Amino acid sequence: MARLILFNKPYDVLSQFTDRGSADSPRATLSDHIAVPGVYPAGRLDRDSEGLLLLTDDGRLQARIADPRFKLPKTYLVQVEGEPHEAALAALRRGVPLNDGMTRPAEVERIAPPALWPRNPPVRFRKSVPDSWLRLTIREGRNRQVRRMTAAAGFPTLRLVRWAIGDWTLDGLAPGEWREVSA
């Protein structure tokens, strides 16, 4: 039976078990939080992003989760700089042009600030520039896609938390915590 782990990846943690990038000052990795042999991340989450990362020991399940051909929805809570107007949201819903082509249409809505854990370090606060929150769902997974999409719509991302992948959610997991579920 395949193992499937839901992990709440904290900010500033690499989505891999080792850090080959810098011998002088190793960065935090999955091995700092998960001591389960034989599991590997199904997809990635950037170092400066937080939230749900799935790990499994089953290659087929890993491919089904990570491969954009399967169009598994990924839902993000996104704090953006500014207050997106309806035209910006409509553009995200249609798909926006990025340097590597048009994105698929996203589901997006403005939401009240979610009850999340504090980020360490905190997001920079600027009195003169408001921020707001979006719930954004995509069905593809290009490099830094959500950040590039909100920037293309004119509202740069300040904080990015992946809340759900398919039916799996972050519900009940604090940063750095994980639990095993049935695949």
C-alpha positions as a Markdown table, in Angstrom:
| # | Residue | x | y | z |
|---|---|---|---|---|
| 1 | Met | 0.0 | 0.0 | 0.0 |
| 2 | Ala | 1.3 | 3.4 | -1.0 |
| 3 | Arg | 2.3 | 5.9 | 1.7 |
| 4 | Leu | 1.1 | 9.4 | 1.5 |
| 5 | Ile | 2.2 | 12.2 | 3.8 |
| 6 | Leu | 0.7 | 15.7 | 4.0 |
| 7 | Phe | 3.3 | 18.2 | 5.2 |
| 8 | Asn | 2.9 | 21.9 | 6.1 |
| 9 | Lys | 6.1 | 23.2 | 4.6 |
| 10 | Pro | 7.3 | 26.3 | 6.5 |
| 11 | Tyr | 8.7 | 29.4 | 4.8 |
| 12 | Asp | 12.4 | 29.1 | 4.0 |
| 13 | Val | 12.5 | 25.3 | 3.7 |
| 14 | Leu | 13.6 | 23.6 | 0.5 |
| 15 | Ser | 11.2 | 21.0 | -1.0 |
| 16 | Gln | 14.0 | 18.4 | -1.0 |
| 17 | Phe | 15.8 | 16.3 | 1.6 |
| 18 | Thr | 19.3 | 17.5 | 1.0 |
| 19 | Asp | 20.8 | 20.9 | 0.2 |
| 20 | Arg | 23.4 | 20.7 | -2.5 |
| 21 | Gly | 23.3 | 24.5 | -3.1 |
| 22 | Ser | 25.6 | 25.8 | -0.4 |
| 23 | Ala | 28.1 | 23.9 | 1.8 |
| 24 | Asp | 29.0 | 27.0 | 3.8 |
| 25 | Ser | 25.5 | 27.7 | 5.1 |
| 26 | Pro | 23.2 | 24.8 | 4.6 |
| 27 | Arg | 19.5 | 25.7 | 4.2 |
| 28 | Ala | 16.6 | 24.0 | 5.9 |
| 29 | Thr | 15.3 | 21.0 | 4.0 |
| 30 | Leu | 12.6 | 18.3 | 4.4 |
| 31 | Ser | 15.0 | 16.2 | 6.4 |
| 32 | Asp | 14.8 | 18.8 | 9.2 |
| 33 | His | 11.1 | 17.9 | 9.6 |
| 34 | Ile | 10.4 | 14.4 | 8.2 |
| 35 | Ala | 12.3 | 11.3 | 9.1 |
| 36 | Val | 10.4 | 8.8 | 7.0 |
| 37 | Pro | 12.6 | 6.7 | 4.7 |
| 38 | Gly | 11.6 | 6.2 | 1.0 |
| 39 | Val | 9.2 | 9.1 | 0.5 |
| 40 | Tyr | 9.7 | 11.8 | -2.0 |
| 41 | Pro | 7.9 | 15.1 | -2.7 |
| 42 | Ala | 5.1 | 14.9 | -5.4 |
| 43 | Gly | 5.8 | 18.3 | -6.9 |
| 44 | Arg | 7.6 | 21.3 | -5.5 |
| 45 | Leu | 6.9 | 24.4 | -3.4 |
| 46 | Asp | 9.3 | 27.3 | -3.6 |
| 47 | Arg | 11.5 | 28.0 | -0.7 |
| 48 | Asp | 9.7 | 31.4 | -0.1 |
| 49 | Ser | 6.3 | 29.7 | -0.3 |
| 50 | Glu | 4.5 | 27.9 | 2.5 |
| 51 | Gly | 1.9 | 25.2 | 2.8 |
| 52 | Leu | 0.8 | 21.8 | 1.6 |
| 53 | Leu | 3.5 | 19.5 | 0.2 |
| 54 | Leu | 2.6 | 15.9 | -0.5 |
| 55 | Leu | 5.2 | 13.1 | -0.2 |
| 56 | Thr | 4.8 | 9.5 | -1.3 |
| 57 | Asp | 6.8 | 6.3 | -1.8 |
| 58 | Asp | 4.7 | 5.4 | -4.9 |
| 59 | Gly | 6.0 | 6.6 | -8.3 |
| 60 | Arg | 2.6 | 6.4 | -10.1 |
| 61 | Leu | 0.9 | 8.3 | -7.3 |
| 62 | Gln | 3.7 | 10.9 | -7.4 |
| 63 | Ala | 3.2 | 11.3 | -11.2 |
| 64 | Arg | -0.6 | 11.6 | -10.8 |
| 65 | Ile | -0.2 | 14.4 | -8.2 |
| 66 | Ala | 2.6 | 16.3 | -9.9 |
| 67 | Asp | 2.0 | 15.9 | -13.6 |
| 68 | Pro | 0.0 | 18.8 | -15.1 |
| 69 | Arg | -1.7 | 16.4 | -17.6 |
| 70 | Phe | -3.8 | 15.1 | -14.7 |
| 71 | Lys | -5.0 | 18.7 | -14.0 |
| 72 | Leu | -5.2 | 18.1 | -10.2 |
| 73 | Pro | -6.4 | 21.4 | -8.8 |
| 74 | Lys | -4.0 | 23.3 | -6.5 |
| 75 | Thr | -5.5 | 26.0 | -4.3 |
| 76 | Tyr | -3.5 | 28.8 | -2.8 |
| 77 | Leu | -4.2 | 31.6 | -0.3 |
| 78 | Val | -2.3 | 34.6 | -1.8 |
| 79 | Gln | -1.6 | 37.9 | -0.1 |
| 80 | Val | -1.1 | 40.5 | -2.8 |
| 81 | Glu | 0.1 | 44.1 | -2.8 |
| 82 | Gly | -2.8 | 46.4 | -3.6 |
| 83 | Glu | -6.5 | 45.7 | -4.0 |
| 84 | Pro | -7.3 | 43.8 | -7.2 |
| 85 | His | -10.2 | 45.1 | -9.2 |
| 86 | Glu | -12.7 | 43.0 | -11.1 |
| 87 | Ala | -10.8 | 43.4 | -14.4 |
| 88 | Ala | -7.6 | 41.9 | -12.9 |
| 89 | Leu | -9.6 | 39.0 | -11.4 |
| 90 | Ala | -11.3 | 38.5 | -14.8 |
| 91 | Ala | -7.9 | 38.4 | -16.5 |
| 92 | Leu | -6.7 | 35.7 | -14.1 |
| 93 | Arg | -10.0 | 33.7 | -14.8 |
| 94 | Arg | -9.3 | 33.9 | -18.5 |
| 95 | Gly | -5.6 | 33.1 | -18.3 |
| 96 | Val | -2.7 | 35.6 | -18.4 |
| 97 | Pro | 0.2 | 35.8 | -20.8 |
| 98 | Leu | 3.6 | 34.9 | -19.2 |
| 99 | Asn | 7.0 | 34.7 | -20.9 |
| 100 | Asp | 6.4 | 30.9 | -21.4 |
| 101 | Gly | 2.9 | 31.3 | -22.8 |
| 102 | Met | -0.7 | 31.7 | -21.7 |
| 103 | Thr | -1.8 | 30.2 | -18.4 |
| 104 | Arg | -4.9 | 28.1 | -18.2 |
| 105 | Pro | -7.8 | 29.8 | -16.7 |
| 106 | Ala | -7.7 | 30.1 | -12.9 |
| 107 | Glu | -10.5 | 30.1 | -10.3 |
| 108 | Val | -10.0 | 33.3 | -8.2 |
| 109 | Glu | -11.9 | 35.3 | -5.6 |
| 110 | Arg | -11.1 | 37.9 | -3.1 |
| 111 | Ile | -11.3 | 36.6 | 0.5 |
| 112 | Ala | -11.0 | 38.1 | 4.0 |
| 113 | Pro | -7.6 | 37.7 | 5.6 |
| 114 | Pro | -7.4 | 34.0 | 6.5 |
| 115 | Ala | -6.6 | 32.8 | 10.1 |
| 116 | Leu | -3.0 | 31.6 | 9.4 |
| 117 | Trp | 0.0 | 31.2 | 11.5 |
| 118 | Pro | 2.4 | 34.2 | 11.6 |
| 119 | Arg | 5.1 | 34.0 | 9.0 |
| 120 | Asn | 8.7 | 34.1 | 10.2 |
| 121 | Pro | 10.1 | 36.5 | 9.0 |
| 122 | Pro | 6.9 | 38.6 | 8.7 |
| 123 | Val | 5.7 | 40.0 | 5.4 |
| 124 | Arg | 6.9 | 43.5 | 5.0 |
| 125 | Phe | 4.2 | 46.0 | 6.0 |
| 126 | Arg | 3.9 | 49.4 | 4.2 |
| 127 | Lys | 1.4 | 51.9 | 5.5 |
| 128 | Ser | 1.0 | 53.6 | 2.2 |
| 129 | Val | 0.3 | 50.4 | 0.2 |
| 130 | Pro | -2.7 | 48.2 | 1.0 |
| 131 | Asp | -2.7 | 44.5 | 0.6 |
| 132 | Ser | -5.5 | 41.9 | 0.1 |
| 133 | Trp | -6.0 | 38.2 | 0.0 |
| 134 | Leu | -7.1 | 35.9 | -2.9 |
| 135 | Arg | -8.1 | 32.3 | -3.1 |
| 136 | Leu | -6.6 | 31.1 | -6.4 |
| 137 | Thr | -6.9 | 27.6 | -7.9 |
| 138 | Ile | -4.8 | 26.5 | -10.9 |
| 139 | Arg | -4.6 | 23.2 | -12.7 |
| 140 | Glu | -1.1 | 23.4 | -14.0 |
| 141 | Gly | 2.2 | 23.9 | -12.2 |
| 142 | Arg | 4.8 | 26.1 | -14.0 |
| 143 | Asn | 7.8 | 27.5 | -12.1 |
| 144 | Arg | 6.6 | 30.2 | -9.7 |
| 145 | Gln | 3.4 | 30.4 | -11.6 |
| 146 | Val | 1.1 | 32.0 | -9.1 |
| 147 | Arg | 3.6 | 34.7 | -8.3 |
| 148 | Arg | 4.1 | 35.4 | -12.0 |
| 149 | Met | 0.3 | 35.4 | -12.6 |
| 150 | Thr | -0.5 | 37.9 | -9.9 |
| 151 | Ala | 2.4 | 40.1 | -11.0 |
| 152 | Ala | 1.1 | 40.0 | -14.6 |
| 153 | Ala | -2.3 | 41.1 | -13.3 |
| 154 | Gly | -0.6 | 44.1 | -11.6 |
| 155 | Phe | -0.7 | 42.8 | -8.0 |
| 156 | Pro | 2.6 | 41.2 | -6.8 |
| 157 | Thr | 2.5 | 38.4 | -4.3 |
| 158 | Leu | 3.6 | 39.1 | -0.8 |
| 159 | Arg | 2.8 | 35.7 | 0.8 |
| 160 | Leu | 1.9 | 32.4 | -0.8 |
| 161 | Val | 0.3 | 29.5 | 1.1 |
| 162 | Arg | -0.7 | 26.4 | -0.8 |
| 163 | Trp | -3.8 | 25.2 | 1.0 |
| 164 | Ala | -5.0 | 22.2 | -1.0 |
| 165 | Ile | -4.0 | 19.8 | -3.7 |
| 166 | Gly | -7.1 | 18.0 | -5.0 |
| 167 | Asp | -9.1 | 16.9 | -1.9 |
| 168 | Trp | -6.0 | 17.0 | 0.4 |
| 169 | Thr | -5.8 | 20.1 | 2.6 |
| 170 | Leu | -3.6 | 21.7 | 5.2 |
| 171 | Asp | -6.5 | 21.7 | 7.7 |
| 172 | Gly | -5.2 | 21.0 | 11.2 |
| 173 | Leu | -1.5 | 21.0 | 10.3 |
| 174 | Ala | 0.8 | 23.7 | 11.9 |
| 175 | Pro | 4.0 | 24.7 | 10.0 |
| 176 | Gly | 6.5 | 21.9 | 10.2 |
| 177 | Glu | 3.9 | 19.3 | 11.1 |
| 178 | Trp | 2.9 | 16.3 | 8.9 |
| 179 | Arg | 0.5 | 13.4 | 9.0 |
| 180 | Glu | 0.1 | 10.2 | 7.0 |
| 181 | Val | -3.2 | 9.6 | 5.2 |
| 182 | Ser | -4.6 | 6.9 | 3.0 |
| 183 | Ala | -3.8 | 7.4 | -0.7 |
